[in-house]
Amino acid sequence: MRHRTLSPPHVHDDRSAPRAPRRLTALTLGLALVAPVGAGVPAAAATAATLSAAPPATVPLAAVSAVTGHDVVSPDGTLDLTVGVVDGRLTYDVVRDGTTSVVGASGLGLVLRDPDVDLTSGMTIASVERDEVDETWTPAWGTQSSVRNHANELTVHAVHESGLEVDVVARVFDDGIGFRYVLPQQDALDGPFVVTSESTEFALADDLTAYYLAAGTDWRADEKHYRTAPIDQVATAQTPITFSRGDGLFLAVHEADLTDYASMTLDRVDGEPGTFVSDLIALPDGTKAVLDASEQDVVTPWRTVQVGRAAGDLAESHLIQNLNDPCAICDVDSDGDGVDDTTDWIDPGTYTGVWWELQRRDTTWNAGPNHGATTERIKEYVDLAAEAGAEYVLAEGWNTNSGGSWTNQDFVTPQADVDIDEVLAYAESKGVGFVAHNETRGYVDYYDAHLEEIFSQYEEWGIHAIKTGYATRFELGGVNRSTFDQEAVKHFQRVIDAAARHGISINAHEAIKPTGKERTYPNMMTGEGVAGMEQQNYMGSNGNPPEQATILPFTRWIGGPADYTPGVLDVLWDPANLGTRVQTTTTTQLALYTTFYSPLQMLADTPENYARSPSRSSTCVTCPRRGTSRTSTPRSATT
């Protein structure tokens, strides 16, 4: 259901309603128990007190709003976003309960080339439109069987002194806000133009505690350990970045629907400890993005601020997914409501596979006497999958020229000791699907040019899942570039589109961060972008600190699922004498299944290690099962 009304400028729409307090749960406490640095009140105690208190009385919003202009209020009346013009610059702020500043007065704007226009000055507001979005949609998979998408919307039509038009579209939900720039078709933009910078500001309180990764451009930028520090110590950050304060203010800054644009990071503004400005990952020539409004309006990704009274509010939010379009590839109406919401080939589940033994150097990816993914070895993992009720088996190193230099792969020719027909037939006889490993090793050009050929062969073989990889580099267009620039983002979308045409789901490693696109393309099921079990393998005592598990659900997982690859039970197994004991326990490994949601979840250890483990039966009970793809809680928590 959508409602649209047209409002003249300077109309103030004050819609407010009390917000019912939330019940404190174990999940809610997770981040709160990591004590904020410099906070006056322990986060957990403050959160509990906030949640048990009566909703605050509504205070006139103008009392704390730093911006005079046009406002839009959340459906429950607790959040208010105002957009106005301050000294010729479009500016916004966000207030909660009429008393708490979530985002202070913050500038908006882009700087363009061809035409050369600086949209951070010389702006006026011509008119505004108002709208309401209220719908309920059914995910193809996920933590809830249905999701309500309810927000009030404000579109600000602004004009630069040069005559160039730009819109700011803002949506305010009960649990946060999102806004994006729209550059309409117009004579001033009659061909390709360049974004040289985006100057979106987030003026936050200077007494917040931050949970963050420093900004980076290489393939491992998201695979670091989250830091906890006062906000004034954060110089740069990847998104999402999460903040907390002891009085019950929890918020996260991220982006949604990252399409044909550069990934956004944040830089601290000099002299303003709590204020950050967007920084887009540059193309090799230094520009940020090349766009074209000659055939249709250009829209940027949404800039998002999720807001909660407890950490669990952030973890439970679907704001990022709600800011993406409805499913574009679904052709099956699973719940009979007249809307297609899934396909007959998207199938969540657990997977086993030839992986951990490679990480521990017991066997190798490349051909030779110690090759891991042989026909017989893959079949042993198929047996493990069948016994555990897993949906898939992964075989890394199954294709010719995997391992070693990783060059001259074609992704459809098996190694000499892999009979792919026998493997696929055996897996099918056990009711297990095959996950084809596509590790480009960063040689992306060949893969990009041959997606149709590769995926057509997989479709003919009956393969409906792949695991992609881009380790060590990202060479596309003959240039080694950032994994997060505009052309890389477009490549990842081409993979999603081509895979969907051939009925294939994706587990993407070393790929772009998730921004909720799984709503539109549910075949983009999970990915990496996290310091997972590989860190425990290669770094030993310097692997993932225990506190990471209390931070990740409220940071990395805000954008979407992650393939953490848990399930290692024999923590002392060291066949190659690497000397890197895995810093974990069986209990921790089992708990990760319910803590780190993923629709594709790995049983990471080897068949032999599971057979030796006294917790073997518990492992199989804890892992997600087939046939439970649409549940009201994470799959692994219900089985």
Salt bridges, closest charged atoms under 4 A:
ASP13 OD2 - ARG15 NH2 2.38
ASP71 OD1 - HIS12 ND1 2.82
ASP76 OD2 - ARG19 NE 3.95
ASP97 OD2 - ARG96 NE 3.82
ASP97 OD1 - ARG309 NH2 2.93
ASP114 OD2 - ARG113 NE 3.84
GLU129 OE1 - ARG4 NH1 3.34
GLU129 OE2 - HIS157 NE2 2.61
ASP131 OD2 - ARG2 NH2 2.95
ASP131 OD2 - ARG4 NH2 3.27
GLU132 OE1 - HIS3 NE2 3.80
GLU132 OE2 - HIS150 NE2 2.84
ASP134 OD2 - ARG148 NH2 2.95
ASP134 OD2 - HIS150 NE2 3.76
GLU135 OE2 - ARG519 NH2 2.89
GLU153 OE1 - ARG171 NE 2.61
ASP167 OD1 - HIS157 ND1 2.90
GLU198 OE2 - ARG303 NE 2.88
GLU201 OE2 - ARG89 NH1 3.54
ASP207 OD1 - ARG245 NH1 3.23
GLU223 OE1 - ARG220 NE 3.68
ASP247 OD1 - ARG245 NE 3.04
GLU255 OE1 - ARG303 NH1 2.88
GLU255 OE2 - LYS513 NZ 2.71
ASP257 OD2 - ARG180 NH2 3.33
ASP257 OD1 - LYS517 NZ 3.64
ASP279 OD1 - LYS288 NZ 3.25
ASP313 OD1 - ARG22 NE 2.46
GLU316 OE1 - ARG22 NH2 2.42
ASP341 OD1 - ARG630 NH2 3.69
GLU357 OE1 - ARG377 NH2 2.78
GLU376 OE2 - LYS379 NZ 3.75
GLU380 OE1 - ARG377 NH1 2.50
ASP383 OD1 - LYS430 NZ 3.84
GLU387 OE2 - ARG616 NH2 2.37
GLU391 OE1 - ARG626 NE 3.05
GLU396 OE2 - HIS437 NE2 3.56
GLU396 OE2 - LYS467 NZ 2.64
ASP417 OD2 - HIS371 ND1 2.88
GLU422 OE2 - LYS379 NZ 2.89
ASP448 OD1 - HIS491 ND1 2.59
ASP448 OD1 - ARG494 NH2 2.96
GLU452 OE2 - ARG501 NH2 2.55
GLU452 OE1 - HIS502 NE2 2.77
GLU459 OE1 - HIS502 ND1 2.77
GLU475 OE2 - ARG473 NE 3.58
ASP485 OD2 - ARG481 NH1 2.93
GLU487 OE2 - LYS490 NZ 3.22
GLU528 OE1 - HIS509 ND1 3.32
ASP563 OD2 - HIS509 NE2 2.84
ASP570 OD2 - ARG612 NH2 3.60
ASP574 OD1 - ARG360 NH2 3.38
GLU608 OE2 - ARG377 NH1 2.74
